[in-house]
Amino acid sequence: MALFVAGLSHKNAPVELREQLALEEDKLRELLRDVAATGAAREAVVLSTCNRVEVYAVAEAPGEARAAMFRHLCRHRGVDPAAVEAALYTHLEGDAVRHAFRVTASLDSMMIGEPQILGQVKDAFALAQSCETVGPALHTMFTQAFAVAKKVRTETEIARHAVSVSFAAVELAKKIFGGLAGKAILLVGAGKMSELAARHLVEQGAFPIYVANRTWARAQDLARALAGTPVPFDALDAALAGADIVITSTAASEPVVALDRARGAMHGRGARPLFFIDIAVPRNVEASVNTLDNVYCYDIDDLRQVVDANIRERLREAQRAEALVEREVARYLARLGDVEVIPTIVSLRERLEEIRAGEVRRTLARLGGASPETREAIEALSAAIVNKILHAPITKLRESSRAGSSRSWLDLVHELFALGRK
Amino acid sequence: MHAILMNLAILAYVVATGLAFAYLVERQEWIHRLARVATGAGWALQTTALVALGHALGRPPLGSLPEAVSVAVWVLVLLEMWLERRSGLKVLGAFVLPIVLVFSLKSAAAHQQLPEIVPTLSGAWLWVHIGLALIGIAAFALNFAGALMYLLQERQLKARRPGALYYRLPDLETLDRLTYRTLALGFPFLTTGLVLGVLWAGAAWGSVFAFDPLALLSAVAWVIYAGTLAGRAAGWHGRRAAYFAVIGFAALVLTLGAGLFLPGRHG
C-alpha cells in the first residue's frame, strides 16, 4: 500500500495541455466513482485548477493506479495519453506528503502565496469525501496540510505584500497614514483601475469620496457607483485641499496637478500628508510634486516597482516557508511512523503485563500471610523490571519507524515475544 | 559586587542588541522573544547592580554622572520594554538598544572608581533634580529612536523604491505619534529637573550657570526641545519634527559627554 501523487502543473505543462485536462465537478465525481468501483486505488483525491491537475491516491500498485486514472482522464477529454504521460510527475510517500503540503501552502503556485489554492484543495478534498474515496491516510494528510498552510500564512509573510498595482497603492497609503479610516479620497478622471483602487481604499475605511471629471455627467455616474460626491472640475483646488489620497487618471496631455497647485493644496493642512496615486499615462501629476514635504507621489511605474519589490519580498519569505514545511513534513512522517509501530508496542506491553501479573499472583498465593507492604513491594518490583526490559525494544521500534525501516523490526519483535499475528 | 553585576547586565544588553538586529533582518518570532528575554535579564541584573551600588555607597546611585547615566539607561530600558509591549512595535529594540549599549559602556568605563561625594552635594532636592532629568533623558532617547525610524521610513516612501526597511518599519503616522508622545513625556521631566537644578545651584553655590558646561549645554538642549514642542503646537509634524528630535538628542548626548569629559561641578 503506497501513497502517491501524480499530475501536471504550470511548472512543467503548457496551458494548452492543462486546460484540456481540467475537469468540471460532475466529471470529477465520475472519475472518483470509477476509481472506487474498479478498485484501482484504495483512496483518491483529485485536484483540478487552471494551474494544475493532480491525483492524490493510496493504492497497492501506484504505477497501475496512476495509469488507470490518467487513462480515464484522457479518454474523457480526448487527449493523447502519450502527451500527458510525458508531462506527468509522480511523488511517492514522504515526497507526496511534501508536495501536498507545499501545494496547499501556496508554495508551488504560479504567484507564490496566492490565497485561492487553499480553498481549491479544500474543495477537492470535500468532493472526494462526498464520493467516499477519502480514507484514513488521505484524511490525516490533508487535514495536516490545511493546518500547515494556515501556519505558513500566519508565521511567514508570503501572502502579505500586494502583487497587484491597486493593492500596492492601498498598502502604501497604509504606510503613510497608518489606518485609512476617515481619509478622504479624490478621484480625478474616471477609469477602471482608479475605480478599483478607490474601492480597495473604501474597504479599508477610507471616506468620503469625491469625484472630479471634465465631463460632469461622468463625475456623477462614478460618484453614484462609489457612493461619493461629484465635484466640478474648476473646484479642483478646493477638493485637493480637503483630500488625503488623490487618484488621477485623466487623459490630459499636460499635468493636471503642477507643483504650484500641489503646494497650494498643502497650505494650511497641518500634519496631514497628501498621497498622489497617478495611474495616468502621460502622467497627471508633475514629478517634482514628490519633492514637497509630506507629499508622496507615485506614478504607474513606481507602483509597478513596488509590486516587483513585493514579489521579491514574498520570494524571500517563501524560503522561510519552505523550511517550515520541511519541518512539518518530518514531524508528520515521524508521527505516521509511530502510528505504524504503536499496535506492536501495545501488544508487547500487554504480553509482558500478562506474564508479570500471573507470576505475582502465584507468588503472593504461596506467601500466604504476607503484609500489605510486602505485597506492594513485590508489585512495584515486578513492574519496574518489566519497564526496564521494555525500554530498549520500544525505543528501538520508534527509532526504526522514523528511519523507515520498521518492517523487519516489527517482524522480529513479534517472533521473539510470540505476539501472534499483527 | 555591583561591578560584576553591571558587567553581566551589559553583556545581556550586548546579546539583546545583537538579537534585535537579527530580528530586524530575519523577522523570526523566536528571535524577538529571545531578544526580549535578554533585555529583561539585562534590566534585572542592572537593577540588582544599582541596588548593590546604592547599598555600598549609602545613598542613591546618582551622585556622579556615570552613576546617573547608568540610572538613565535603566529607565530607558524599562520604557523601551513597556512601549514595545504596549504598541507591538517589535523593531523598537533594534533602535533603542544600541543607545542603551553605548551609554552603559560609557558609564561602566567611568564606573571603576567610586567618586567621593562632594560635600556641597546633598539634600533631597538634589536627588529629585537628578532623577527627573534622567527620566526626561530616557524619554528623549526614545524620542530620538522614533524620529530615526520616521526619517528612515519617510526616505523609503519618498524614494519610491521600497527596501527591506520599508517592510520592517511601521507606518509614518505611528512613528510620528511615537515621537510626539515621547517629546510630550520627556519635556516636563527635563524642565522640572532643570528648574530644580537651577534653584538648588543658586542656593548651594550662589550662582546658577557659573562656567559649568553641563548646565549650559543642557539649557541648549532644553531650548531645542521647547522649540520643537512649540512648533508641534503650531502644526509642525513629520520630517521637521523628526530632525529636531535628532538635533535635540545630539545636544543631550553632547551635554552628557561634556559632563563625562570636561571639568565642571557635575563631576
Chai-1 contact restraints between the chains, C-beta under 6 A:
chainA,res_idxA,chainB,res_idxB,connection_type,confidence,min_distance_angstrom,max_distance_angstrom,comment,restraint_id
A,K175,B,D171,contact,1.0,0.0,6.0,A-B,restraint_1
A,I176,B,L172,contact,1.0,0.0,6.0,A-B,restraint_2
A,F177,B,E173,contact,1.0,0.0,6.0,A-B,restraint_3
A,G178,B,D171,contact,1.0,0.0,6.0,A-B,restraint_4
A,G178,B,E173,contact,1.0,0.0,6.0,A-B,restraint_5
A,G178,B,T174,contact,1.0,0.0,6.0,A-B,restraint_6
A,G270,B,G235,contact,1.0,0.0,6.0,A-B,restraint_7
A,A271,B,H237,contact,1.0,0.0,6.0,A-B,restraint_8
A,D293,B,R239,contact,1.0,0.0,6.0,A-B,restraint_9
A,N294,B,G238,contact,1.0,0.0,6.0,A-B,restraint_10
A,Y296,B,L157,contact,1.0,0.0,6.0,A-B,restraint_11
A,Y298,B,R160,contact,1.0,0.0,6.0,A-B,restraint_12
A,D302,B,R160,contact,1.0,0.0,6.0,A-B,restraint_13
A,Q305,B,R161,contact,1.0,0.0,6.0,A-B,restraint_14
A,V306,B,P162,contact,1.0,0.0,6.0,A-B,restraint_15
A,A309,B,P162,contact,1.0,0.0,6.0,A-B,restraint_16
A,E313,B,Y167,contact,1.0,0.0,6.0,A-B,restraint_17
